[in-house]
Amino acid sequence: MTPQFHPSLVNGPFDDPGVYVDFLFERRALLFDLGDTAPLPPRKVLRISHIFVSHTHVDHFIGLDRVVRLCLGREKRLHLFGPPGFVAQVAHRLAGYTWNLVESYPTDFTVVTTELHPDGTLLTDTFRCRNMFVPEGARRGRHHDGVILDEEGFLVRAVFLDHGTPSLAYALEEKNHVNVMKNRLDEMGLPTGAWLKEMKRAILAGKDDRESVTVRWQEGEVRRERAVTLGEMRERAVQVVPGEKIAYVTDAAPTPANAERIVALARGADYLFIETTFLHHEAARAAERCHLTARRAGELAREAGVARVIPFHFSPKYRGMEELLRQEVEEAFGG
């Protein structure tokens, strides 16, 4: 299966937390946490459509200013998600600048900000550049089963963790994935192209096997056209398989309640990005600071049955001892 999502850490494991998820087939990306974004070139920042912030400690939120600065003067709509109080915090950050010249901009960069509450409530406000980022008025909504974003091909789910303050963990879950076997297309005499997207969408929507898609292509000076049914494609060239899943967990106290929620959120993930702040011999210090140890991170990854665990958010005190943290995670993950 060719994965649609390509996740990577924004910074090194000792630096600000953040995971950038690029979309293979779209000019689009998602960002989990908003710390230092300097390693992301402007073209990557401008691909971001949604940012999911765990909490607003400075190392998770300081990057908002750079993102706003890069998006100014562009016709772009950026969606932000965060914990209780997040709408007001974004409003205050935007109000910290003078916007007297933006009314004349030909474009209207817009920030749509949503805060989550443990009772399922969503509070959303909109900030438009040409309105000098004045809040337009909060609107209430609800999320169900933690699903805060539900699009055609994927959804994003959130759970609340305790970090002395509410901290959100997230999972990006691709819906069923249509895997196209290129060698089978070749046997059928069909090219790749935009028609595959239409075909995939129809299959995932459960359309009848008798429905068809039209394939058009050019062979030299000759234009070709052929209709193929969904049933033929299912039988000969495609497989429907479970989609990719990426979980992002950071800044969580080592409590039983947090552990239960992390395991449920990350269950079966292809990638689990999880904070690994202290070595386990400092478990008491970790509990005091409301962080996980490397061993506990590995144990949670094993309990969740994830395919890969990627540790990050190492305490600076372990500089030069990075391999000890990684080893402790791997030993716990492997059991």
N, C-alpha and C positions, 0 to 999 in steps of 0.2 A: 504494500500500500504506500502510495506517495503521500506523505503527511501534508496537510494543509497548513498547519501551524508550525512555526519555527521559533521556539523560545530560547532566550539567552539572558544571562545576567547583564545588567547595564554596567555595573562596576565590579571591581575585584571583591573578594569575600570579606576583606577588612573595611571596605568603604560603604557608602550609603546603599541600602537595600533597593532593589528594583529589578523587575523582569520585563523585558521587551518581547512581545510576541508578534512576529511578522507573519503576514498572510501570503502564502505562495502564489495564489492565483488572483489576488486583488492588490491594488495600490493602497494598502491599509494595514494598520497595526493596532495593537492594544498595549497598554502599559499598566503594570501592577506596581504601585507605589511611585512616589514623586520626589525622590531625593535628588542628589546631584545628577543632572542629565548631561553634563558637559561631554561625556564620551559619545553621546548620540549626535551624529552630524545633523544639521538642519533638515536635510531631506528625510531623515528617519523620523524626526520629531513631527514633521508636517504630515506624515502618513498616519499619525495616531488619531483615532476617532473617539476612543473611550479610555479614561484613566480611572483605575480602581485603587483608592488610597486606604491603607489599613488603619491608620490613625495619624494624628497630626503632630507627633514629635518632629522636631526640626529635621532630622535625617530622613524622614519619610515624606516631607512636604515642601522643603526649601526650593525644589525645582520648578514650582508653579510659575515664578516670575520669568524664567527663561522661556518656558513654553508659550506664555502669553506674548512675550516680546517677539518671538519668531512668527507667531500667527497673526499679529497685527497687520492690517492692510490686506488681508486675504479673505476671500469669501469661504469661511470655514465654520463648522459647527462642532464644538468639542464638548463631550459629555464627561462629567466628573462624578464619582461616587465616593462617599466616605461615611464616617460614623456620626452619631448624634452631635449636633452643633456645627456640622461641616458647612452648611449653607452660609451661616453667619461668618464663619472664618474665611471662606472664599470672598464674601462681600467685603470684609475688612481689608483683605489683602489687595483687592482691586481698588478699593477706596483710598489706598495709600499713595496713589499716583494722581497727577493732574492730567485731565483728558480734554482740555478745552479745544483742541484742534481736530478731534476725531469725528465731529459731526459732518465734516466735509468729505470724509473718506468715501470713495465709490463702492467699497465693500463693507460688509457688516459681520466681522468676526463675532461669534456668539458662544458664550459659555453656559451650558445647561448643567446645573449642579443639583445633585440629589443626595440627601442624607438618609441613612437607614436607621431604624429603631428596632429594638428587640421584639416589640409586639407586632411586627409586620408592617408598621407604618412607613411610608416614604414621604419625604418633604422635598419638593423640587422648586427651584427658582431659576430664572433666566436672566443673564447679564449680556446686553448687546453693546458692542463697541460704539455704534453711532448714538447710543443713548447714554454714553459715558459710563457704561457698566453699572448703572443704577438698578437695583433689584426691581423686577417687574411685579413681584407679588408671589408669595409661596402658594403652591398647589399641593394638596394631599393626595396620596394614593396608597396602594398596599402591594406588598410582594407575598407570594405564596411559595411555601417550601423553600424559601431562601432564593428563589430565582428572581434576579433583579434586571436581567437583560435576556430577551428571548427573540432571536432572529431566525431567519429561514434555515441557516446551516449550523447554528450553535447557540448555546446559552451560557450565561455566567451565573453562578450560584455563590452566595455569601453566607458565612456563619459568624456569630459573635464569639470572640475569645476574651479572656480576662488578662489584661497586662497592667493592672492597677488602674487602667482606664479602658474603655471598650476598644478592642482592636479587631478588625475584620480580616478573616481569611477567605480566600476566593478559589473557585474552581471554574476553569474554562472547559466546557464539554461540547465537543463536536457531535452533532446528531449523526445518524447512520451515514457512512461514507460509501460512495460508489467508486469502486476501484476498476479502472479501465486497463485491460491487458493489451498493450501496444502490439504485441506479436499477433494477437487474434484479430485486431483491426487490420493489420497488414494482410492476413489470410483472407479477410473479407473484401480486400481492395478498397478500404475506406481510409481517408486521411484523418489526422487530428485536426481540431479547429474549434471555432466558437459553438458549433452544433453540439459538441459534447456537454457543454454547460446546460443547454436546453434539455438534452436527454437525461442528464443526471437529476435535474430538477423534477422532471416528469416521473422518473422512477421513485425518487424519494417521496413524492406526493402521492404515490400509490396508484398512478394512472393505469388503466387497463392495458394488458399486453398487446391488444390489437391497435392501440394508438401508435402513431408513427412520428418520426422527426425527419426533416429533409436535410440531406447532406449536399452541400454545394462546394465544388472545388475546381481548380484550373489545372489542365494538363497541356502545357505549351500554349497553343492558340485555341484549344478546345475547352469549353466550359462544360463541366459534368454536373449532373444532379441525380440524386437517388434517394428514395424514401426507404427507411428501415423501421421496422416495428420495435416497440419496446421489448416484446417477447423474444424477438430474434437477438437483440442486444443482451438481454438477460441470459439467454441460453448459450451464446457464443463468445461474448467479449467483456462482460462486466460481472463483478461480484459486489454484493452489498454486505459491508462488514461494519462492526461497531466503530464509532468515530474515536478520535484522539481525545485524551483528557489530560489537562495540566492543572495541578494544584499549587497554590502559593500560600505559605504559612509563615508568618513572622511575628515576633514579639508576643509571646504567649507564656504565661506562668505555668510551671509544671504541676498543674492540678489535675485530678481525675476528670473533672467536668471538661476542661480544655482538651484532654487526651481523647475523650469520647467523641467530641465534636470534630477534632482533627481527623481521626480515623474514618469517621463517617463521610466527611467531605472528600477525603483523598482516596477513598476506596477504589482500587483498580486503576489508579492514574498511571499514565505512561511516564509522566514526569512529576515528581514532588520536589518543589523548591521549598526548603525548610530551614529556618534559622538554627544556627549551631553556635551559640554564643560562648559557652563555657565548657571546659572539660569536666567529666563527671566527678572528679575528686573535689570539685568546687560546687557540688550540688546545692549546698546551703546558700552559697553566694548567689547562685542562679535563681533560687526561689526568692531570695530577698530582692533581687532585681527584676523579678517576673520574666525570666527568660528560660529557654530550654538548654539542657546540656547536649553535647554531641551524642552521648549514648542514648539519651531519651529520644532525640530526633530519629536516630536509627531504629530504635524499637518501634516508634510510631509508624515509620515507613514500612517496617516488616508487618506490623499488625494490619495496616491498610492494604497490603498486598500490591504495592506499587512496583512498576517495572524498573524505574530509575529514581534514585534520590540524589538531589543536588544540594549540598550544604552551603550556607552563606551567612552573612552577618556575624562574622567572628569578632570576638572582643579584641581590641588593639593590643591588649596585654600579651596575646599569643603570637605577636609578630615574630617570625623566625621559627615558630613551632606549628605552622599550618598543617603539616603532615600528621601530627598527633591528633588534631581534631578530625581530619579526614579518616584516619585509621579507626578512631573510636566509633565514628558513624558507621563505617563499613562493617566493622566487627559486629555491632549491634544489629545492623540491617541483615547480615548474613546469619544471625542467630548463633 
